[in-house]
Amino acid sequence: MNGEQISGAEALMPMANRLSLDVATNETLRVDASGAVATNWSAKVAQWYDASVPETLFGYPGGSIMPTYDALYDHRTTLNHILVRHEQGAVHAAQGYARVSGKVGCAIVTSGPGAMNTLTGVADAMIDSTPIVVICGQVGTAMLGTDAFQEVDVIGVTQPITKWTYQIRRAEDVTWAVSRAFYIARTGRPGPVVLDFTKNAQTALTEYVPQRVDFIRSYKPVPTSSQEDIKLAAEMINKSEKPFVLVGQGVELGDARQELLAFLEKAQMPAGCTLLGLSALPTHHPLNKGMLGMHGNLGPNVMTNQCDLLIAVGMRFDDRVTGNLKTYAKQAKIIHFDIDPSEINKNVKVDLAVLGDCKQTLVQVTALMEEKRPQSWVDGFAPYAEKEYSKVIEPAIHPKEGPLLMAEVIRKVSEASENRAVLVTDVGQNQMFGCRYFQFTQGRSVVTSGGCGTMGFG
């Protein structure tokens, strides 16, 4: 074969069934996965051969990314590429895919204005911890720094709003960079990665050697948990008479919903959920007391300032949850479970930090906890729930007269799906009414823009 090339979506196939397309003869041959072959980058968009394989990607073509699209076309039957109408939409769609599937979302765009149109989505993914990889075309290496047509310093612009951003200038670096990109995006606290691919790196030939990354020196995605902190957390919970748990999206991201239930139920601890953590706990679970924050339910917000122990799990004490920090839970001791050390004491000073993956740390703490039934504390939420239901919720979902109300429609839609649907919202009143009145039974069922509040997200 003359210039043997592996085509665009080959990594979505089993490793023993890699396909190679000879451009000169248009002949398709099987290539052993362990063999090194000569290939150009545009014919190998990424080595997505791990558990985070994106079966669907979103994009909008342009000149500097056209070699990649030419290769993707050959695999349109095995790779589901969705053509969007604007690059920002590609990133938001990739976010939605990642949120619901638990895999890494992927968007492909061209250079210059194409790359710049992704920035809002990238920033949104960063603040909401959404694992995506954005692949941007770029002018050829020889043209970098010359203000060439549709050249923008993508690396300089995206560094503050990504977990990692990298410019690939040589075809030899493609597998090295792409394998790291997907690894970094999905591990630890997830987030966005941007890859800036020069056009010459897409078209140049190089020897292809597959790479799988499970370790990067100096990058520690999950901090080591302290057994002393685990024991102390259990002791604090055992001594508490009025514990209250704040459930964040970290429970969803860590796939720790069952571990959270065991944690809550052993000591019968009531809980409230953040906006992005709403589906981490079934709406009708007796320990779920509703949504936290300024648009949330009455009981959880009042009782935050009455508990003696506040336990935050995978949440970041956002200002929409805490309100005025000078009056936030000043009476309580605070435990913070988180995978990201930078979140500890960032907004709220805590008495104990339990670092690590909550899927493991919750289990370890639960094992040391005593079984408790603080019924009077749990029952204390009821008067607030009853007051809110009679004065706010009931009139909103069951109006006696007048036109249809937002809450009424949302609740009916939720019930029509047996509360199993995924809620996708934009930002504004539709978002807050949707999240207040939708009901959840399944994990990963809330797709909305949290920290960034991006209008157009839905």
Secondary structure, 3 states (H helix, E strand, C coil): CCCCEECCCHHHCCHHHEEEEECCCCEEEEECCCCCEEEEHHHCCCCCCCCCCCCEEEECCCHHHHHHHHHHHCCCCCCEEEECCCHHHHHHHHHHHHHHHCCCEEEEECCCHHHHCCHHHHHHHHHCCCCEEEEEEECCHHHCCCCCCCCCCHHHHHHHHCCEEEEECCHHHHHHHHHHHHHHHHCCCCCEEEEEEEHHHHHCEEEECCCCCCCECCECCCCCCCHHHHHHHHHHHHHCCCEEEEECCHHHHCCCHHHHHHHHHHHCCCEEECHHHHHHCCCCCCCEEEECCCCCCHHHHHHHCCCCEEEEECCCCCHHHHCCHHHCCCCCEEEEEECCHHHCCCCCCCCEEEECCHHHHHHHHHHHCCCCCCHHHHHCCHHHHHHHHHHHHHHHHCCCCCCCCHHHHHHHHHHHCCCCCCEECCCCHHHHHHHHHCCCCCCCCEECCCCCCCCCCC
